[in-house]
């Protein structure tokens, strides 16, 4: 199983879509709320170079936004 981390904010629609996609495909993930956690926010910016969410880290491969095709490819979802 790949290690999946998603950086989110509570009001982000695309974050909710990404988490729903993970749930639909039984993908376990760690969620970090960057609105409340300054350390997670710094970590997200260092990894992605972005301040927008969601940022998804799958075993070191970083994806910004809800890119269903890229997430499917990185997670080997058909």
Phi, psi and omega in degrees: 000133180283150177275121184240127175235133177239129178261125189223171164231156185296333185261003185282116179295319182290331174296315179297320178295319179295315179295324177295320177298316178299316180298316180302327184253016177054044178265121175281142181209159172256131180255134176237119181274104185282350176286331184249342187243102183296324178295317178296322179297314178298317179300316180298315182294321177297318183285324189250338187073012185237154173252351180279155178237159359282151167244127181243129176248116179243102182049041177093348174272121185258134177233135180250133182084180178265093179251088186304318182293317179293316178299318179299318180294313182294331182260003181057044177262129180270000000 
